[in-house]
Amino acid sequence: MVSIIMGSQSDMPVMEKAKAYLEEQGVPYEVNVISAHRNPEGVAEFAKTAKDRGVKVIIAGAGMAAALPGVIAAYTSLPVIGVPIKSGALQGMDALLAIVQMPPGVPVATMAIDGAKNAAVFACKILSLCAEKQ
């Protein structure tokens, strides 16, 4: 299963593209809205329990300060794919740089600004590797 998470309900129009692609491919997914800034404990709990819920890949969309993908990656060994969302004065460049510039040991695969569909495609490619092992 793929987990799609975003920091705000206002991110949903971008993240809908990931949902649509996963549905086309028949890949089960869940959707959550949890803010890394307003609910850091909730994000930590989400990330720590994702594997137990059967999640294999996490797609995290965030705009502006874009802490969500990195915070999730800090709390799980699952692959995290970050989607910088176009918002604010910098039109997503701040989110892109925040997600792509993770410290060593906390990687986040980073898509283009508003690249939720590519995040879903990449998640499916990761899942295909899991299927090959079985």
N, C-alpha and C positions, 0 to 999 in steps of 0.2 A: 504494500500500500504506500501511496505517496501522501504526505501531509503538506497542504498548502496553508501557510500562515502569513498574516499581514498585521501591521501595527495599528491600522485604522480601517474602519468600514469604507472610508473614502478611497482606499486602495483597491476595492473590489472590481471596478471597471477594468483595470489593468490585469488583475489576477484571474478574471473570468476567462481570459485566453488560455491560461494553463488548465483550468477546469474543463473547458471545451475540448482541448486536445486529448486530455486523459479520458474523457468520456468517449470520444471517437475511437480511441484505442482499446477501450474496455478495461482500463486500469482503475482499480478502486482507489479512492482518495477521500480525505477528510479536509475540511476547511475550518480554520480557527482565526479569530481576530483577538490578538493579545499584544499590548504595547510594551516594549522593552523599557520605556521611560515611566509609564504610569503604573505598570504592574510587573516589575522585574522578578518578583517571587513567582508569579504565575508563569512567566516565560521559562524560568529555570525549571519549574516542575514539569511543564510541557516537554521540554527537551530531555529531561532525565527519564521520563516515563514513555517517550515515543517508541523506543524499541520494544518495550513490553506490550504496547498496543498493536504491534505488528507493522509499524512504520519501517520502511526500508530507505526512503529518501525524503528529505525535507526541502520544500521550495519556500523561501522566505522573501516576501516583498516588503520594501521599506523606502520611504522618501526622506528627504532632508538629512537629518543626522544619521539615519540608517543604521542604528545600533542592532536591530533585531537579528539579522543573519549571523552576526558575529557572536552575540550573546548565546544564541542557540548552539552555534558550533563549539562554544566554550564548555557547554554542558552535555554534549553527546558525541559519540564516536560515529554516528551516522553521517553520510554525506549531506552537506547543506549547499543548496544552490541559491545564491542571492539574486534578486531582481531589483535593481535600483529603479525607483519610481519617479517620474518627472513631476516635480512640484517645487514650489518656492521660487525665490529670486534666481537661483542658479539652474533652474530647469532640469534637475536631476544629476548634474555634475557632482554636487556635494555627496549625494547618495552613492553614485558610482565610485567615487574615490574612497568613501568610508568603507564600502563593502570590499573593494578589491585590495585595499591596503591592510590586510589582517596581519597580525604578528606571527612569527614562526611558530608552528605547532597548532595553529587555529585556522586552518584553511577554509575558505568559502569559495566555491566555484562561482564566478560572477558573470552574469549575462549583460547584454546591452540595456540601456535605459528603456524601460517598459517592455523588456524582452521576456515576458511571461510565457509565451508560446514556446520559445526556444528552451526555456527552463524545463517545461514539460517534456519536450523532445529529448533533452539531455537526461532527465530523470528516467525516461523509458529505456534509454541506452544503458544506464546504470543497472536498471532492473533486469535487462536482458543478460547481463553478466551473472547476476544471481541465478537466473533460470538455467544458464549453461552449467553451473556447478552441480545442479540437482540431477 
